[in-house]
Amino acid sequence: MNLKTVVKRSGESVDYDRAKIFNAIAGANRDATTSADKLAPDDVESVTAAVETAVGGRESISVEEIQDEVEKALMAKGFFDVAKQFILYREKHAQRRNAQKKLMDTYRDIFFAKSVDVDLKRDNANINTDASMGIMLKLGAEGAKYFVDNYVLPEEFAAADKENWIHVHDKDFSLITLNCCQIDLLKLFHGGFSTGHGFLREPNSIRSYAALACIAIQSNQNDQFGGQSINAFDYAMAEGIRKSFKKILAAEVARACEFCDVTPAAEIDFKICTYSEGDNPAAVENLTAVIGSKKLAEKIYKQACRDVEEETHQAMEALIHNFNTLHSRAGAQVPFSSINYGMDTSPEGRLAIREVLNAIDAGLGNGETPIFPISIFQLKAGINYNVDDPNYDLFRQACKVSAKRLFPNFLSLDAPYNLQYYKPGDYNSYVATMGCRTRVMSNVNGPEQSGSRGNFAFVTINLPKLALEAGGSLNEFFRLYDKYITICHDYLLFRLKIIEAKHVYNFPFLMGQGVWLGSDKLKPTDSIKDVLKHASYSIGFCGLAECLVALIGVHHGQSAEAQELGLKIVRHLRERTDEYARLEQRNWTTFATPAESTAGQFQRANRKKYGKIKGVTDRDYMTNSSHVPVYFPITAHDKIQIEAPYHALCNAGHIAYIEMDGDPTKNLSAFEAIVRAMHDANMGYFSINHPVDRDPVCGYTGIIANECPHCHRREISRGTFHIDRLKS
């Protein structure tokens, strides 16, 4: 026999070892399922000898060639079951090698590729994956995904995800936790709370309320993989302002009495002496009775109001800075935070809204536009939408700030599917949202409220792939559609079985501090299974526009026929999720998926398989959810009218964007008119994008004419910052 060396897959040559062939055949023999088909020891030896005879005339051979000869020898001798096991063994190890190669390629991308060129490094806008801890976080995530793909997911789900029929979001957290939560700060703050490293007393000033709001978001982020939202930010901050004003006023009265050597004649009535934006005769009258001088009482009251306004201003400024600098999750990620506000008409609530808008307007240290928190102004006729509404001036201010800073976004509580929950004065009946568009409101298992609830997880369907695979047949498209809706549903139930087996102690803040609805009644060792009934479970979609082009040649921005079909497609998903909710008593919902990285991943996979198809796979990204493509020329009015009906169908979350050219701060009336058009068309959640310039050196973000107003550089980078690229 001449065979001396074997060439491994790596290209390395090693000495021939007969024992490795013998052991491989013996291993396949052990795995054979039918005892009658198993090889006797002499048979193993004879097959090994047959392989040696086949390859013995060569000096060198590859591992693959030897394995081919093993298969042939087993088949030739009639050992078919053992041959099958050997083939399965080869396939299993081939898959493992491919997975390992993919993982190593991923590691190289994370370490060496430019962040702007790699979807891996822009999955989340709030992670710096160029930093050491960001790299470590991403390496861990990719390792976890590999484990889930290869050892956890049933083949049906793994194949659907791998072949890009669907996208399993946040796969790395499949064994760990759930998505997001809308935090009711008032509920959390009353009586104080623990972060797991120490107990915090109930806050007693607006500064403390603002600081603990950041701590609450940061702490809850460590228990979940998605975004954290405050559903009634203005109501919570208003309580802090009341406490601050009470302390400030008492201190001012004490100082005045001491300075004037006056003994207070009565107690301050803090039910009367409250903060006011203007004159408050009743408060002045009460203070006069306390200190005996109306003139001094007026001065004290006005000074107390000015002091609490300044304290609120400082608190909101600190809050914006904290949200953009707080690090958690291995020190590489700022919390994906959102705040909803605009509805509190009390003087204190109005002050909180005004000052948080002022803080966003002012920007960060170098004038940069703050990315977090995603700021959401809730619109409601009778509260802030009409000219004579008590908070209309704050709506105008919100438009002015958004025209400059891209935030706040706007949420319409007047849209019928939001209005049905509205109860005047009950902030938990006001629909709120996460900045990544997640909406949680209906509840088949308990209170229909925005606070203390969130999304469990969601999966996204690749609509253009279904259309391309169907070859233009609507019947085949809907057959495939139903198949993958079912797979998404079944996958989420599979994921639920893993998470519902966990206990309160696995979520020390979310469940341990009663943030999640119903968790305040549980002990640390209790299962969280029962309270997960309050979550939403969402099936999303991506690329409706490209799907329509693949099916009928045009998208919904181009023809009424396409619009009708688009609505039929999304309505079909809503009908399926509604039916699941009815049959299973679980909050199944339809999601207009926002993830840019998913849109890019789906598009690349579709182009690789089906080629470059105009209007379908010819761009780098397919269109998010049900949007009209951004490259398609269309008026704002027409875009609004086309996209609005989809919002009523997507009860798990949705958003619409209108692009404005130029500097919208120069035409606030036009800006407000667009916001009104979106509101009046019954859009639920919407925003206006516009050009924003950024100085690459000092970081100033805003409208830059000829030079940076901060560092006076004249070389700038121009472009539009799209908030749709943010992901939870």
HELIX and SHEET records of a PDB file:
HELIX    1   1 ARG A   18  ASP A   31  1                                  14    
HELIX    2   2 SER A   35  ASP A   37  5                                   3    
HELIX    3   3 PRO A   41  VAL A   55  1                                  15    
HELIX    4   4 VAL A   63  ALA A   76  1                                  14    
HELIX    5   5 PHE A   80  PHE A  112  1                                  33    
HELIX    6   6 SER A  115  ASP A  117  5                                   3    
HELIX    7   7 ASP A  119  ARG A  122  5                                   4    
HELIX    8   8 SER A  132  PHE A  147  1                                  16    
HELIX    9   9 VAL A  148  VAL A  152  3                                   5    
HELIX   10  10 GLU A  155  LYS A  162  1                                   8    
HELIX   11  11 LYS A  171  PHE A  173  5                                   3    
HELIX   12  12 LEU A  185  PHE A  189  1                                   5    
HELIX   13  13 ILE A  206  GLN A  221  1                                  16    
HELIX   14  14 PHE A  233  CYS A  260  1                                  28    
HELIX   15  15 PRO A  281  ILE A  291  1                                  11    
HELIX   16  16 LYS A  294  PHE A  323  1                                  30    
HELIX   17  17 PRO A  347  ALA A  362  1                                  16    
HELIX   18  18 TYR A  392  ARG A  405  1                                  14    
HELIX   19  19 PRO A  416  LEU A  419  1                                   4    
HELIX   20  20 TYR A  427  SER A  429  5                                   3    
HELIX   21  21 LEU A  463  ALA A  470  1                                   8    
HELIX   22  22 LEU A  474  ILE A  499  1                                  26    
HELIX   23  23 VAL A  504  ASN A  506  5                                   3    
HELIX   24  24 SER A  519  LYS A  521  5                                   3    
HELIX   25  25 ASP A  530  HIS A  534  5                                   5    
HELIX   26  26 LEU A  544  ILE A  552  1                                   9    
HELIX   27  27 ALA A  560  GLU A  584  1                                  25    
HELIX   28  28 GLU A  596  TYR A  610  1                                  15    
HELIX   29  29 ALA A  636  LEU A  649  1                                  14    
HELIX   30  30 PRO A  664  LYS A  666  5                                   3    
HELIX   31  31 LEU A  668  ASP A  680  1                                  13    
HELIX   32  32 ILE A  723  ARG A  725  5                                   3    
SHEET    1   A 3 SER A  13  ASP A  15  0                                        
SHEET    2   A 3 THR A   5  VAL A   7 -1                                        
SHEET    3   A 3 SER A  60  SER A  62  1                                        
SHEET    1   B 4 ILE A 166  VAL A 168  0                                        
SHEET    2   B 4 ASN A 455  ASN A 462 -1                                        
SHEET    3   B 4 SER A 536  CYS A 542  1                                        
SHEET    4   B 4 ASN A 587  ALA A 592  1                                        
SHEET    1   C 7 CYS A 181  ILE A 183  0                                        
SHEET    2   C 7 GLN A 228  ILE A 230  1                                        
SHEET    3   C 7 SER A 337  TYR A 341  1                                        
SHEET    4   C 7 ILE A 374  LEU A 379  1                                        
SHEET    5   C 7 ASN A 409  SER A 412  1                                        
SHEET    6   C 7 TYR A 685  ASN A 689 -1                                        
SHEET    7   C 7 ALA A 656  GLU A 659  1                                        
SHEET    1   D 2 PHE A 193  SER A 194  0                                        
SHEET    2   D 2 PHE A 199  LEU A 200 -1                                        
SHEET    1   E 2 ASP A 693  ARG A 694  0                                        
SHEET    2   E 2 THR A 701  GLY A 702 -1                                        
END                                                                             
